[in-house]
Amino acid sequence: MKPTFIGFNGPTPYAVVVWSGKYKTICYDKQELEKALARHNTPGDYYNTLEPSIYIVEGDEGDKLTA
């Protein structure tokens, strides 16, 4: 399911990472997505304690991926 953006009139994101259903990270290209996921894999980082759900937004896919 493609996310709906309310009050956002900027460039279309590449992906949205939702962390444990509470927080989100907007990524505008694949490199930003890889950087966000690298934090999840870094021991001691706050994001290491959260579970990511990844939504690819670019185009019309709106696909949910698992990390």
Biopython code that builds the backbone (N, CA, C, O; Angstrom):
import numpy as np
from Bio.PDB.StructureBuilder import StructureBuilder

atoms = [
    (1, "MET", "N", (0.847, -1.169, 0.000)),
    (1, "MET", "CA", (0.000, 0.000, 0.000)),
    (1, "MET", "C", (0.891, 1.230, 0.000)),
    (1, "MET", "O", (1.764, 1.365, 0.858)),
    (2, "LYS", "N", (0.683, 2.117, -0.943)),
    (2, "LYS", "CA", (1.485, 3.326, -1.058)),
    (2, "LYS", "C", (1.108, 4.302, 0.054)),
    (2, "LYS", "O", (-0.075, 4.573, 0.259)),
    (3, "PRO", "N", (2.112, 4.841, 0.786)),
    (3, "PRO", "CA", (1.804, 5.808, 1.842)),
    (3, "PRO", "C", (1.157, 7.070, 1.276)),
    (3, "PRO", "O", (1.457, 7.468, 0.151)),
    (4, "THR", "N", (0.279, 7.698, 2.043)),
    (4, "THR", "CA", (-0.337, 8.964, 1.681)),
    (4, "THR", "C", (0.376, 10.065, 2.445)),
    (4, "THR", "O", (0.487, 10.004, 3.670)),
    (5, "PHE", "N", (0.856, 11.063, 1.733)),
    (5, "PHE", "CA", (1.560, 12.171, 2.358)),
    (5, "PHE", "C", (0.601, 13.345, 2.475)),
    (5, "PHE", "O", (0.024, 13.781, 1.478)),
    (6, "ILE", "N", (0.431, 13.850, 3.671)),
    (6, "ILE", "CA", (-0.468, 14.975, 3.925)),
    (6, "ILE", "C", (0.378, 16.194, 4.260)),
    (6, "ILE", "O", (1.243, 16.140, 5.134)),
    (7, "GLY", "N", (0.120, 17.299, 3.556)),
    (7, "GLY", "CA", (0.842, 18.530, 3.828)),
    (7, "GLY", "C", (2.271, 18.510, 3.340)),
    (7, "GLY", "O", (3.102, 19.271, 3.836)),
    (8, "PHE", "N", (2.576, 17.662, 2.386)),
    (8, "PHE", "CA", (3.926, 17.557, 1.849)),
    (8, "PHE", "C", (3.874, 17.868, 0.372)),
    (8, "PHE", "O", (3.209, 17.166, -0.390)),
    (9, "ASN", "N", (4.577, 18.923, -0.044)),
    (9, "ASN", "CA", (4.537, 19.337, -1.439)),
    (9, "ASN", "C", (5.950, 19.398, -2.004)),
    (9, "ASN", "O", (6.264, 20.290, -2.793)),
    (10, "GLY", "N", (6.796, 18.469, -1.611)),
    (10, "GLY", "CA", (8.180, 18.448, -2.056)),
    (10, "GLY", "C", (8.418, 17.317, -3.031)),
    (10, "GLY", "O", (7.473, 16.790, -3.619)),
    (11, "PRO", "N", (9.670, 16.940, -3.208)),
    (11, "PRO", "CA", (9.990, 15.844, -4.128)),
    (11, "PRO", "C", (9.472, 14.503, -3.597)),
    (11, "PRO", "O", (9.335, 14.308, -2.390)),
    (12, "THR", "N", (9.195, 13.605, -4.508)),
    (12, "THR", "CA", (8.714, 12.281, -4.121)),
    (12, "THR", "C", (9.856, 11.485, -3.504)),
    (12, "THR", "O", (10.918, 11.364, -4.116)),
    (13, "PRO", "N", (9.665, 10.944, -2.317)),
    (13, "PRO", "CA", (10.715, 10.147, -1.678)),
    (13, "PRO", "C", (10.944, 8.832, -2.421)),
    (13, "PRO", "O", (10.066, 8.344, -3.132)),
    (14, "TYR", "N", (12.125, 8.277, -2.244)),
    (14, "TYR", "CA", (12.439, 6.948, -2.771)),
    (14, "TYR", "C", (11.821, 5.882, -1.870)),
    (14, "TYR", "O", (11.261, 4.894, -2.346)),
    (15, "ALA", "N", (11.935, 6.101, -0.552)),
    (15, "ALA", "CA", (11.436, 5.119, 0.408)),
    (15, "ALA", "C", (11.129, 5.792, 1.741)),
    (15, "ALA", "O", (11.634, 6.872, 2.050)),
    (16, "VAL", "N", (10.282, 5.116, 2.521)),
    (16, "VAL", "CA", (9.986, 5.547, 3.882)),
    (16, "VAL", "C", (10.279, 4.356, 4.787)),
    (16, "VAL", "O", (9.803, 3.247, 4.545)),
    (17, "VAL", "N", (11.062, 4.596, 5.826)),
    (17, "VAL", "CA", (11.336, 3.554, 6.821)),
    (17, "VAL", "C", (10.521, 3.911, 8.056)),
    (17, "VAL", "O", (10.677, 4.993, 8.622)),
    (18, "VAL", "N", (9.660, 3.002, 8.466)),
    (18, "VAL", "CA", (8.881, 3.187, 9.693)),
    (18, "VAL", "C", (9.520, 2.286, 10.744)),
    (18, "VAL", "O", (9.603, 1.069, 10.579)),
    (19, "TRP", "N", (9.963, 2.908, 11.818)),
    (19, "TRP", "CA", (10.688, 2.206, 12.872)),
    (19, "TRP", "C", (9.720, 1.789, 13.980)),
    (19, "TRP", "O", (9.178, 2.636, 14.689)),
    (20, "SER", "N", (9.510, 0.493, 14.124)),
    (20, "SER", "CA", (8.651, -0.079, 15.176)),
    (20, "SER", "C", (7.282, 0.595, 15.236)),
    (20, "SER", "O", (6.680, 0.684, 16.306)),
    (21, "GLY", "N", (6.790, 1.068, 14.095)),
    (21, "GLY", "CA", (5.472, 1.675, 14.029)),
    (21, "GLY", "C", (5.359, 3.031, 14.704)),
    (21, "GLY", "O", (4.253, 3.550, 14.853)),
    (22, "LYS", "N", (6.500, 3.630, 15.126)),
    (22, "LYS", "CA", (6.452, 4.881, 15.886)),
    (22, "LYS", "C", (7.116, 6.048, 15.176)),
    (22, "LYS", "O", (6.608, 7.169, 15.222)),
    (23, "TYR", "N", (8.236, 5.807, 14.524)),
    (23, "TYR", "CA", (9.045, 6.874, 13.948)),
    (23, "TYR", "C", (9.230, 6.603, 12.465)),
    (23, "TYR", "O", (9.103, 5.461, 12.022)),
    (24, "LYS", "N", (9.530, 7.645, 11.690)),
    (24, "LYS", "CA", (9.760, 7.414, 10.270)),
    (24, "LYS", "C", (10.994, 8.168, 9.799)),
    (24, "LYS", "O", (11.339, 9.229, 10.318)),
    (25, "THR", "N", (11.639, 7.591, 8.810)),
    (25, "THR", "CA", (12.767, 8.208, 8.139)),
    (25, "THR", "C", (12.415, 8.283, 6.659)),
    (25, "THR", "O", (12.083, 7.268, 6.046)),
    (26, "ILE", "N", (12.484, 9.474, 6.087)),
    (26, "ILE", "CA", (12.203, 9.670, 4.673)),
    (26, "ILE", "C", (13.529, 9.608, 3.931)),
    (26, "ILE", "O", (14.462, 10.337, 4.267)),
    (27, "CYS", "N", (13.621, 8.746, 2.926)),
    (27, "CYS", "CA", (14.840, 8.589, 2.132)),
    (27, "CYS", "C", (14.539, 8.990, 0.693)),
    (27, "CYS", "O", (13.568, 8.519, 0.101)),
    (28, "TYR", "N", (15.369, 9.856, 0.138)),
    (28, "TYR", "CA", (15.137, 10.364, -1.209)),
    (28, "TYR", "C", (15.919, 9.625, -2.281)),
    (28, "TYR", "O", (15.737, 9.893, -3.469)),
    (29, "ASP", "N", (16.786, 8.701, -1.886)),
    (29, "ASP", "CA", (17.469, 7.845, -2.859)),
    (29, "ASP", "C", (17.933, 6.569, -2.144)),
    (29, "ASP", "O", (17.818, 6.436, -0.926)),
    (30, "LYS", "N", (18.453, 5.650, -2.938)),
    (30, "LYS", "CA", (18.857, 4.352, -2.392)),
    (30, "LYS", "C", (19.995, 4.498, -1.376)),
    (30, "LYS", "O", (20.058, 3.746, -0.403)),
    (31, "GLN", "N", (20.886, 5.457, -1.598)),
    (31, "GLN", "CA", (22.003, 5.655, -0.668)),
    (31, "GLN", "C", (21.512, 6.096, 0.707)),
    (31, "GLN", "O", (22.038, 5.643, 1.723)),
    (32, "GLU", "N", (20.510, 6.974, 0.753)),
    (32, "GLU", "CA", (19.960, 7.395, 2.047)),
    (32, "GLU", "C", (19.291, 6.219, 2.753)),
    (32, "GLU", "O", (19.379, 6.094, 3.974)),
    (33, "LEU", "N", (18.623, 5.356, 1.984)),
    (33, "LEU", "CA", (17.995, 4.176, 2.575)),
    (33, "LEU", "C", (19.062, 3.258, 3.165)),
    (33, "LEU", "O", (18.911, 2.764, 4.282)),
    (34, "GLU", "N", (20.135, 3.032, 2.419)),
    (34, "GLU", "CA", (21.219, 2.180, 2.921)),
    (34, "GLU", "C", (21.855, 2.769, 4.184)),
    (34, "GLU", "O", (22.211, 2.035, 5.106)),
    (35, "LYS", "N", (21.993, 4.098, 4.218)),
    (35, "LYS", "CA", (22.566, 4.764, 5.396)),
    (35, "LYS", "C", (21.654, 4.591, 6.614)),
    (35, "LYS", "O", (22.134, 4.339, 7.719)),
    (36, "ALA", "N", (20.340, 4.726, 6.411)),
    (36, "ALA", "CA", (19.389, 4.548, 7.518)),
    (36, "ALA", "C", (19.433, 3.116, 8.040)),
    (36, "ALA", "O", (19.428, 2.890, 9.250)),
    (37, "LEU", "N", (19.475, 2.152, 7.126)),
    (37, "LEU", "CA", (19.505, 0.750, 7.549)),
    (37, "LEU", "C", (20.838, 0.379, 8.199)),
    (37, "LEU", "O", (20.892, -0.521, 9.038)),
    (38, "ALA", "N", (21.911, 1.071, 7.813)),
    (38, "ALA", "CA", (23.208, 0.821, 8.450)),
    (38, "ALA", "C", (23.144, 1.181, 9.930)),
    (38, "ALA", "O", (23.780, 0.526, 10.756)),
    (39, "ARG", "N", (22.385, 2.213, 10.270)),
    (39, "ARG", "CA", (22.232, 2.581, 11.685)),
    (39, "ARG", "C", (21.529, 1.462, 12.451)),
    (39, "ARG", "O", (21.836, 1.220, 13.619)),
    (40, "HIS", "N", (20.594, 0.785, 11.802)),
    (40, "HIS", "CA", (19.897, -0.335, 12.445)),
    (40, "HIS", "C", (20.875, -1.463, 12.765)),
    (40, "HIS", "O", (20.705, -2.182, 13.750)),
    (41, "ASN", "N", (21.893, -1.609, 11.930)),
    (41, "ASN", "CA", (22.867, -2.697, 12.108)),
    (41, "ASN", "C", (24.074, -2.293, 12.941)),
    (41, "ASN", "O", (25.015, -3.075, 13.070)),
    (42, "THR", "N", (24.071, -1.085, 13.514)),
    (42, "THR", "CA", (25.190, -0.603, 14.312)),
    (42, "THR", "C", (24.899, -0.812, 15.801)),
    (42, "THR", "O", (23.993, -0.177, 16.341)),
    (43, "PRO", "N", (25.655, -1.696, 16.474)),
    (43, "PRO", "CA", (25.443, -1.905, 17.909)),
    (43, "PRO", "C", (25.592, -0.594, 18.679)),
    (43, "PRO", "O", (26.506, 0.189, 18.417)),
    (44, "GLY", "N", (24.694, -0.363, 19.623)),
    (44, "GLY", "CA", (24.739, 0.830, 20.452)),
    (44, "GLY", "C", (23.971, 2.007, 19.882)),
    (44, "GLY", "O", (23.696, 2.967, 20.602)),
    (45, "ASP", "N", (23.619, 1.955, 18.601)),
    (45, "ASP", "CA", (22.838, 3.031, 17.992)),
    (45, "ASP", "C", (21.382, 2.878, 18.422)),
    (45, "ASP", "O", (20.883, 1.760, 18.553)),
    (46, "TYR", "N", (20.710, 3.992, 18.640)),
    (46, "TYR", "CA", (19.302, 3.953, 19.055)),
    (46, "TYR", "C", (18.455, 3.150, 18.069)),
    (46, "TYR", "O", (17.584, 2.387, 18.489)),
    (47, "TYR", "N", (18.695, 3.307, 16.773)),
    (47, "TYR", "CA", (17.895, 2.608, 15.765)),
    (47, "TYR", "C", (18.147, 1.100, 15.752)),
    (47, "TYR", "O", (17.377, 0.345, 15.159)),
    (48, "ASN", "N", (19.219, 0.667, 16.402)),
    (48, "ASN", "CA", (19.503, -0.760, 16.517)),
    (48, "ASN", "C", (18.445, -1.463, 17.361)),
    (48, "ASN", "O", (18.255, -2.673, 17.236)),
    (49, "THR", "N", (17.755, -0.711, 18.222)),
    (49, "THR", "CA", (16.743, -1.297, 19.097)),
    (49, "THR", "C", (15.360, -1.318, 18.461)),
    (49, "THR", "O", (14.428, -1.881, 19.034)),
    (50, "LEU", "N", (15.211, -0.705, 17.267)),
    (50, "LEU", "CA", (13.909, -0.595, 16.608)),
    (50, "LEU", "C", (13.830, -1.502, 15.392)),
    (50, "LEU", "O", (14.847, -1.787, 14.760)),
    (51, "GLU", "N", (12.637, -1.954, 15.066)),
    (51, "GLU", "CA", (12.423, -2.833, 13.916)),
    (51, "GLU", "C", (11.953, -2.010, 12.722)),
    (51, "GLU", "O", (10.926, -1.337, 12.807)),
    (52, "PRO", "N", (12.698, -2.054, 11.593)),
    (52, "PRO", "CA", (12.303, -1.239, 10.444)),
    (52, "PRO", "C", (11.288, -1.939, 9.534)),
    (52, "PRO", "O", (11.359, -3.149, 9.316)),
    (53, "SER", "N", (10.352, -1.159, 9.014)),
    (53, "SER", "CA", (9.473, -1.574, 7.913)),
    (53, "SER", "C", (9.765, -0.591, 6.792)),
    (53, "SER", "O", (9.689, 0.622, 6.992)),
    (54, "ILE", "N", (10.098, -1.103, 5.620)),
    (54, "ILE", "CA", (10.537, -0.261, 4.514)),
    (54, "ILE", "C", (9.453, -0.223, 3.445)),
    (54, "ILE", "O", (8.962, -1.263, 3.004)),
    (55, "TYR", "N", (9.088, 0.984, 3.036)),
    (55, "TYR", "CA", (8.104, 1.183, 1.974)),
    (55, "TYR", "C", (8.789, 1.901, 0.819)),
    (55, "TYR", "O", (9.230, 3.041, 0.967)),
    (56, "ILE", "N", (8.878, 1.241, -0.327)),
    (56, "ILE", "CA", (9.438, 1.857, -1.527)),
    (56, "ILE", "C", (8.345, 2.707, -2.143)),
    (56, "ILE", "O", (7.276, 2.193, -2.473)),
    (57, "VAL", "N", (8.592, 3.998, -2.304)),
    (57, "VAL", "CA", (7.577, 4.950, -2.745)),
    (57, "VAL", "C", (7.778, 5.356, -4.197)),
    (57, "VAL", "O", (6.803, 5.567, -4.918)),
    (58, "GLU", "N", (9.035, 5.468, -4.638)),
    (58, "GLU", "CA", (9.330, 5.971, -5.977)),
    (58, "GLU", "C", (8.547, 5.178, -7.017)),
    (58, "GLU", "O", (8.508, 3.949, -6.961)),
    (59, "GLY", "N", (7.929, 5.870, -7.959)),
    (59, "GLY", "CA", (7.052, 5.214, -8.919)),
    (59, "GLY", "C", (5.730, 4.939, -8.244)),
    (59, "GLY", "O", (5.340, 5.669, -7.333)),
    (60, "ASP", "N", (5.036, 3.912, -8.664)),
    (60, "ASP", "CA", (3.733, 3.584, -8.083)),
    (60, "ASP", "C", (3.752, 2.277, -7.320)),
    (60, "ASP", "O", (2.695, 1.737, -6.992)),
    (61, "GLU", "N", (4.944, 1.755, -7.029)),
    (61, "GLU", "CA", (5.005, 0.452, -6.373)),
    (61, "GLU", "C", (4.355, 0.477, -5.000)),
    (61, "GLU", "O", (3.423, -0.283, -4.737)),
    (62, "GLY", "N", (4.846, 1.353, -4.117)),
    (62, "GLY", "CA", (4.329, 1.399, -2.760)),
    (62, "GLY", "C", (4.507, 0.078, -2.037)),
    (62, "GLY", "O", (3.740, -0.247, -1.130)),
    (63, "ASP", "N", (5.508, -0.680, -2.432)),
    (63, "ASP", "CA", (5.716, -2.010, -1.874)),
    (63, "ASP", "C", (6.357, -1.937, -0.500)),
    (63, "ASP", "O", (7.239, -1.115, -0.249)),
    (64, "LYS", "N", (5.903, -2.799, 0.371)),
    (64, "LYS", "CA", (6.540, -2.919, 1.697)),
    (64, "LYS", "C", (7.592, -4.010, 1.595)),
    (64, "LYS", "O", (7.329, -5.107, 1.103)),
    (65, "LEU", "N", (8.776, -3.690, 2.065)),
    (65, "LEU", "CA", (9.864, -4.647, 2.117)),
    (65, "LEU", "C", (10.183, -4.960, 3.556)),
    (65, "LEU", "O", (9.799, -4.213, 4.457)),
    (66, "THR", "N", (10.883, -6.056, 3.786)),
    (66, "THR", "CA", (11.351, -6.356, 5.136)),
    (66, "THR", "C", (12.851, -6.187, 5.151)),
    (66, "THR", "O", (13.526, -6.471, 4.162)),
    (67, "ALA", "N", (13.371, -5.730, 6.264)),
    (67, "ALA", "CA", (14.822, -5.481, 6.371)),
    (67, "ALA", "C", (15.547, -6.753, 6.707)),
    (67, "ALA", "O", (16.771, -6.750, 6.840)),
]
sb = StructureBuilder()
sb.init_structure("model")
sb.init_model(0)
sb.init_chain("A")
sb.init_seg("    ")
for serial, (resi, resn, name, xyz) in enumerate(atoms, 1):
    if name == "N":
        sb.init_residue(resn, " ", resi, " ")
    sb.init_atom(name, np.array(xyz, "f"), 0.0, 1.0, " ", f" {name:<3s}", serial, name[0])
structure = sb.get_structure()
